[in-house]
Amino acid sequence: MDPIIAATHADPYPYYAQLRAEGGLVFHQGLKLWVASSADAVAAVFAHPDCQVRPLSEPVPKTIVEGLAGEVFGRLMRMNEGEPQRCPRSAIEPGLALIDRNEVQALVNARLITPDAEGLSKAMFRGPVCVVAALLGFSPAQGRMISELTADFVACLSPLSSQAQLDAAHGATEQLRGYFIELLAKTDSALLAAIKQRFEGDADTMIANLIGLCSQTHEATAGLIGNALVALRRHPELLGASMDTLMAEVQRFDPSVQNTRRFVAAACEIDGVRVEAGDVILVLLASANRDPALDEQPDSFLLDRPNRRSFSFGSGRHQCPGQVLAMEIACATVREILDHGVNLERLAWHYRPSLNGRIPLFNIVGD
């Protein structure tokens, strides 16, 4: 086991506890990077201005830097610091926080969900992006295409991607860009109108970050939905619980994004440890969520947890701006899956190959 393999392990949480016991910020000799595993260390990394989302020497991954996917990547607010991060965020975040949950529920209800493995996969991966596409003003048919193209684009963000996936990502990015150019020219949904009104950057940056909104929705929300189903499979007594409360504990207890990285831009001290320029820090969100210093009884799944805290959506200047929307989509989708009669007792799963995501892929035992 190591901190990266842990993300897709059947139960990584005892290992995370072991890491915390060894120290909040420790250098891992095998991976040649620092590992922040405690709540204090994770908070300190997120708060420090010299811990940045990309290395100074490689603002865009070298595998995509020569293509259109690389151009979009370089404009994403979550992959930038300073004004290139603040400007898109200030335009997009306010509108996302005001989405009508009834509208989200109606959009989820309108989708065809079947209680089989393929139906669950579509509900987890395609459905959330279709909801975001509809909120931005795309038609249902366009939303389905946006969802498929987003899946192709997201593939380029993983170091595990093949050359064929990287090539497909550039083509998908070109098509996504075309869809958004047309959308911006003729459509003003309430969400898109609010974004356009606040946005002060150029059109290419706006389009890149609208693509980024879809790409962030794709995997993180899929993980929320899937891990909620896992929780219900393991704790069937929770079936009658408030979905909002259930999802709030799921995102803390078993987050879909287990870790992220920060790159040290200048020598500094983090949680009492000196790190040097060029160092890499693996930030274990899932481990920090289970730190007793953050929440009492952290290894218990408690619906009525007082003052629930977690790092699942990040913290500080790069905290996920779409947290409220992601939670609303996940809640609505799980409700709809349950209403369609999925047999939780027959669910089996393994985790999608990933270096940081914890996303269950389901099959139905007996099918």
Rosetta blueprint (number, residue, H / E / L):
1 M L
2 D L
3 P L
4 I L
5 I H
6 A H
7 A H
8 T H
9 H L
10 A L
11 D L
12 P L
13 Y H
14 P H
15 Y H
16 Y H
17 A H
18 Q H
19 L H
20 R H
21 A H
22 E H
23 G L
24 G L
25 L E
26 V E
27 F E
28 H E
29 Q L
30 G L
31 L L
32 K L
33 L E
34 W E
35 V E
36 A E
37 S L
38 S L
39 A H
40 D H
41 A H
42 V H
43 A H
44 A H
45 V H
46 F H
47 A H
48 H L
49 P L
50 D L
51 C E
52 Q E
53 V L
54 R L
55 P L
56 L L
57 S L
58 E L
59 P L
60 V L
61 P L
62 K L
63 T L
64 I L
65 V L
66 E L
67 G L
68 L H
69 A H
70 G H
71 E H
72 V H
73 F H
74 G H
75 R H
76 L L
77 M H
78 R H
79 M H
80 N L
81 E L
82 G L
83 E H
84 P H
85 Q H
86 R H
87 C H
88 P H
89 R H
90 S H
91 A H
92 I H
93 E H
94 P H
95 G H
96 L H
97 A H
98 L L
99 I L
100 D L
101 R H
102 N H
103 E H
104 V H
105 Q H
106 A H
107 L H
108 V H
109 N H
110 A L
111 R L
112 L L
113 I L
114 T L
115 P L
116 D L
117 A H
118 E H
119 G H
120 L H
121 S H
122 K H
123 A H
124 M H
125 F H
126 R H
127 G H
128 P H
129 V H
130 C H
131 V H
132 V H
133 A H
134 A H
135 L H
136 L H
137 G L
138 F L
139 S L
140 P H
141 A H
142 Q H
143 G H
144 R H
145 M H
146 I H
147 S H
148 E H
149 L H
150 T H
151 A H
152 D H
153 F H
154 V H
155 A H
156 C H
157 L H
158 S L
159 P L
160 L L
161 S L
162 S L
163 Q H
164 A H
165 Q H
166 L H
167 D H
168 A H
169 A H
170 H H
171 G H
172 A H
173 T H
174 E H
175 Q H
176 L H
177 R H
178 G H
179 Y H
180 F H
181 I H
182 E H
183 L H
184 L H
185 A H
186 K H
187 T L
188 D L
189 S L
190 A H
191 L H
192 L H
193 A H
194 A H
195 I H
196 K H
197 Q H
198 R H
199 F L
200 E L
201 G L
202 D L
203 A H
204 D H
205 T H
206 M H
207 I H
208 A H
209 N H
210 L H
211 I H
212 G H
213 L H
214 C H
215 S H
216 Q H
217 T H
218 H H
219 E H
220 A H
221 T H
222 A H
223 G H
224 L H
225 I H
226 G H
227 N H
228 A H
229 L H
230 V H
231 A H
232 L H
233 R H
234 R H
235 H L
236 P H
237 E H
238 L H
239 L L
240 G L
241 A L
242 S L
243 M H
244 D H
245 T H
246 L H
247 M H
248 A H
249 E H
250 V H
251 Q H
252 R H
253 F H
254 D L
255 P L
256 S L
257 V E
258 Q L
259 N E
260 T E
261 R E
262 R E
263 F E
264 V E
265 A L
266 A L
267 A L
268 C E
269 E E
270 I E
271 D L
272 G L
273 V E
274 R E
275 V E
276 E L
277 A L
278 G L
279 D L
280 V E
281 I E
282 L E
283 V E
284 L E
285 L H
286 A H
287 S H
288 A H
289 N H
290 R L
291 D L
292 P L
293 A L
294 L L
295 D L
296 E L
297 Q L
298 P L
299 D L
300 S L
301 F L
302 L L
303 L L
304 D L
305 R L
306 P L
307 N L
308 R L
309 R L
310 S L
311 F L
312 S L
313 F L
314 G L
315 S L
316 G H
317 R H
318 H H
319 Q L
320 C L
321 P L
322 G L
323 Q H
324 V H
325 L H
326 A H
327 M H
328 E H
329 I H
330 A H
331 C H
332 A H
333 T H
334 V H
335 R H
336 E H
337 I H
338 L H
339 D H
340 H L
341 G L
342 V L
343 N L
344 L H
345 E H
346 R H
347 L E
348 A E
349 W E
350 H E
351 Y E
352 R L
353 P L
354 S L
355 L L
356 N L
357 G E
358 R L
359 I L
360 P E
361 L E
362 F E
363 N E
364 I E
365 V L
366 G L
367 D L
